[in-house]
Amino acid sequence: MDIKEIAWPVDGAGVSSFLGTLPARPLLLGLGEARHFVGELGELRNEIFRHLVENEGYRSFAIESDCLKGLLVDDYVTTGAGALDDVMDRGFSHGFGALPANRELVRWMRAHNEEHDEKLRFFGIDGPLEYWAASPREALTGLYDLLDGPLPAAVVTRETLDTLLGQDDRWSDEATAMDPAKSIGQSADAQRLRVIADDLAALLDTQSPQLGARDRERAHLYARTATGLLRYHHWMADASPARWTRLSALRDAMMAANLRAVAEHGPALVFSSNLHLQRDKTFMPFGDQRLEWWSAGAIAAAHLGDRYAYLASAFGTTGDDAPPPDTVEGVLAGLPWDRSVIDARRLAQAVADPARRVSQDFAYFPLDPSHLGRIDGVVFLKEVGAWG
């Protein structure tokens, strides 16, 4: 098979042609990153999203960034609240606010919303965490404040909640990433807060009908973030060999819960690491361990079925590093277009026993050929600049 028969240039017509090969219109279309901080991929993502908005009815964008910080960006793009510089500084985690492509995306979404009644929405899907985790204060107090009327004292008073939370820096100590003894996640205060978070989430379910749509959406975000963070902190204090497998799984489970909420506003484009969006388990070396857990994409796909679709990104030449011709990337480098989208399942049938590309860059994850049959498509950039 000539692979040009199962590939299209990434332009408006090519993206729509690829979408026409899917069994159903996805509520979530994942666009994976083979590596974070690749400017060319961010620029291409923006082009794809603009096409999806203008031609395919997409109204939401989601990114692998702090879900609570993302509220600031969503407020800006929907209402114009705040200043763009401040939104880029405080509305993203992981340093993503400094990327020019992300700034351009936010600017474009705001400009679009100024001219249209039906607003585009912006969502963060990651928890408020890195390898360590933030204080649950914002989520717990935000949920508390949105619940209507006085709460039963047996649940919690605001004063008790503040006392149990204490100083935020005792939760967000980066040293807890490698030293579970420094975590307060299994302290008496933390254990009580887990019960309180569960009770507040249950109260939210009883009060949801009387909340406005926007408050209800935000309250449910606070509820799942508070409970998720407190679970994460609990396992931060665990010293067993299962610690990092459990933490990795909990992070992706939090992402998956946020993805399901985004799907309610679908169709949406989701931009995150290939490892988080893939349908397969994630495997990762960690010291003398090999961690494995189900990705957020796999969990979301289990709930959404064919209403979840996933495009993995892949790169050809990166700086001076050209892909070997027996790898999938090497085969795709023969396409006539600089940027292509390829039907991955048919590619798996067309390419016989390809080798896996090897990279010395720990942050770059080349395509795993064994995954092709469970990827819907591949977005391929023939050349990207070298990264540091």
N, C-alpha and C positions, 0 to 999 in steps of 0.2 A: 504494500500500500504506500502510495506517495503521501507523506504526512501533510503536504499542502492541502490535501483533500479534507483534512480534519482540523484545519487551523485557519484563522482569520487575522488580518491586521487589527490591532487594537485602535479602532476608530469607532465612530457611532454605529455604522452598519455592522462592523465585526462583533461588537458587544451584543447587539440585538440578535445577530445570527446565532451566537453561542447560546444566549438565553432561550432561543427557540428549540435547542436540542434537549433542554431539561424536561423531565416528565411532568413537572408542575411549576407554576409561578412561585418562586420562593418568597417566604416572609422574611427570611434572613439570607442574604448573600454574603458569605465570608470571603474577604480578600486577604490572604495570608502574607506575612512578611517572612522572607527567608533570612532577613537580618534587619534589625532596627536601624534607624538613622541613615537610610539610603535615600538621598534626595530625589533621584530619578524615579524611584518607586512612588514616593509621596506625590510627586507631580503627576504621574500617570494615574494614581488613585483619584486625584482631584478631577482629572478629565473624565474618568469613568463615572464618578459620582454625578458630575454635571449632566452627562448624557442620561444617566438613569433618572435623574430628577425631571429633565426636560422631555424625555421620550418614553420612559417606562413607568412613570407614576411613583417613583420612590420619594419618600418624604422624611426619612430619618437616616442619620449617620451615627455610628457607634465606634468607639476606639478603645484600645487597651490602655486606659488611663483611669485614675481614681474616680469612682462613680459619684462621690460627694462633691469633689472639686468640679466635676462636669456640670453640676447644677448651675454654677456661675456662668459657664459658657452657654448653656441652654438659655438662661435668662437673657444673655446678651444677644444671641441670634434671634430669639423670638420677640423680645421687647425693646432691645437697644440699651438695656440697663448696664451702666458701667462704661469703662473706657477700654478700647481694644488692648492697649499695652498692659493694663492691669489684668484683664481676662487671660491673656496669654501667660502672664507671670504666675497667677494664682489658680487658674482653672485647669491645669494639667499636672500630672505627676510624671515621674521618671525622666524629667528633662524634656518632655515632648513639646512643651510650649515654646521652646527656642527654635524649633524647626520651621524654616520659611514656608514649607508646604502646608503645615498646620495653620500658620497665621493666614495664609492666603485662603485656605478652606473656610475658616471662621469668618473672614472678611466677606467672602463670596456668599456664604449662607445668610449673613446679615443683610447684604445688599438685595439678595433674592427676596427675603421676607419683607423688606420695605415696599416691594412692588406687588406682593401677592397676599391674598387673604388667608389662604391655606398655608400654614407656617411649616417650614422645615424644623426638625428637632435634632438636638445634639445630645448624645449619651456617652458617659464613661461606663465601661463594663468591669473594670478591675476593682478589687477592694482597696480600701485605704491602707495599703501595705506594700512593703518591698520584700526583703527576706525577714524583716521584723514587721511589727504591725503598729498602727496608730492607736491612740486612745479611743475607746468607744463613746466618748463624751458627746461629740457632735450628733451621732446617730441616735443615742439614747435620749438626749435632751430635746433633739428635734422631734422625735416621735412623741415624747411626753407633752410637748407644747402643742402638738397638733390634735391630740385627743381632746374631745369636747367635754367640758365640765370638770368638776372635782373628781379625782380618782379615789377609790377606796384606800384608806390609810394602810390596809393590810397589803396592798400592792406596793406602793411607795409614795412618799412625799418628795417634793423637789429638794428639800433640805437633806433628806436621807440619801437621795440619789447623788447629790453633790459630794456628800461626805464619803460615800462608798467609792466614787470615782477618784477623789483626791487630786493630786497634781498630775497633769498629763505626762510629764517627763518620766514618771515611774512606769508608764505603759509603753512609751515609745523609745526605750533604751536600745540602741543599735546592738549593744553587746549581747542582748538576748538571742540574737541570731545564732551565735556559736556556743553560748553558755546558758543552758536551760535553768541553771540555778539562779540566774539574775532575773528571771521572769516572775511576775506576780500572777500569772494566768491561772494558777491553781490555789491561790490564797482564799481565805474565807470571804473577803470582799468580792473577789472575782466570781466565786461560786454563787454568792447571793445575787450578784448582778446578772448572771445567766438566768436565774429563775425570774428575776424582775423583767428582763428582756422578753422572756417567753410569755409572761403575763401581759405585758404591754402589747405584744403582737396579737395575743388572743383578744384583748380589749379592742384593738383596732378592727379586727374582723367583726365584732359586734357593733361598731360605730361607723363602719365604712359607708352605709347608705346615706348618712347625714353629712358626709364630707363632700365638698366640691371635687370635681374630677382631678384638678391639679393638686389639691391638698391630699387627696386619696392616693394618687400616684406617688407623691413625695413621701407620705407616711409609710407606704409599703416598702419603698426604697430604704428608709431609715430602719424599719423593722428587720428586714433581711440582712442589712449591713450590721446592725447591732448584734444580732444573734450570730452571724458569721464571724465577726471580729472576736467575740468572746469565745467561740469555739477555737478559733485560731490561737488566741492567747493561751487557752488551756493546753493546747499541744505544744506551744512554745516552751512550756514548763516541763514537758515530758523528756525524760532522759533515756528512753528506750531506743533500740535501733530503728524502730518504726517511725521515729519522730519526723524526719524530712519527707518520707513518703506520704505520711498523713498530712503534713502541712501543704505539700504540693497539691495533693488531691483536694484539700479544703479550698485552696485558692481557686482552682478551676471550677469547683462546685459553686463558689460565689459568683464567678464569671458567668457560669451557665444559668444561674437564677436571674442574673441581670439580662442575659440574652433573651430569655423567655419573656421578660417584661418588655424589652425592646420589640420583640416580635408582635406584641399587641398594637404597636404603632407601625407595623410593616406595610409595605416592603421596606427593608432597611439594608444599607451597606455596612458591613462590620469589618473593621481594619484591626488586625492583631497578628501576633506571631503565628506562623504555620503550626507550631507546636500546640498552641491553644485552640486553633480552629479545626485541626484535623479530626477525622472520624476514628482514628486509631488511638491505641494507648500511646502515651509518651514514655520513652525510656531515656534515662539520663545518668551518666556516670557521676558519682558524688563521693570523692575520697575513695575509700575501699568498698563503697556500696554501689549498687545499680538500682536507681529509683525507677519505679513504674507506677503510672496512674492514668486514669481515663481523662482525656482532655475535655475542656469546656464544649468544644464542637461536638465531640462524641455524645456528651450528655444531652446537649440541645437537640441533636439529630434523633436521639432515642425518643424524645417527646414530640418533635415536629415532623419526623419522617422526611418525605421528599419536599416538604416546605422549607427545608434547610439545604442550602447548596454551598459548596466550598471550592474556591479557586486558590490554589497554591501559587505563590510566586517562585520564580527561578531565574537565575542570572547566568549569562554566558561568560564573556571575558570580564573579569573584575581587576582593574588596573593592568598588571602584567600577567595575571593568572588566567590562562585560557582553559576551558574544560576539555578533558581527554575525549576523543571522538567516540569511545565506546560507552560514555555516560549518556544519560537522558539529556543533560544540558548540551553535550557535544552534538547529539543528533539534532536538537532543536536549533542549534547555531546555524544549521544549513537552511533554515527558512529564509525567504527573501525579505522579510520585514524586520525592522529594528525592534518592534514591539508586537508581540503576537499573543493570541489566546487560542488554546488548543483543547480539544475534547480529550480529556485525560483517559477515560475508559477505553476509547478506541486507540489511543496512543499505546496503552498497555498491550493491546493486541498486535500493534504494528511493529513494536520494538522488541526484538528477541533478546532476552536475558541481558539487559544492560548492566554495566558496572555502576557502583555508587561512587559519586564524586567525593573526594577527600579534601577537607580544608583544615588548615592549621589555625584558623581563626575560630575561637571558641564561641563567638557570637553569631557565626554564619552557619546555617543548617541547610546544606544542599538537599535536593530531592532524594527521598528514599524510594527507589524504583518499586519496591514491594507494596507501596501505598497507592500506586497509580490507579488501580481498579476501584479504589474507594475515594478518589478525588473526582470532582465533577469536571474541573478544568485546570489548566496551568496558564498563568500569565507570565510570559517569558520576555525578559529584556536582554537583547543580544549583547549589550555592553553597558557597564556602569563604572563610574570612577572608583579608583582605589580608596579604601577606607583606612583609617589609622589603627 
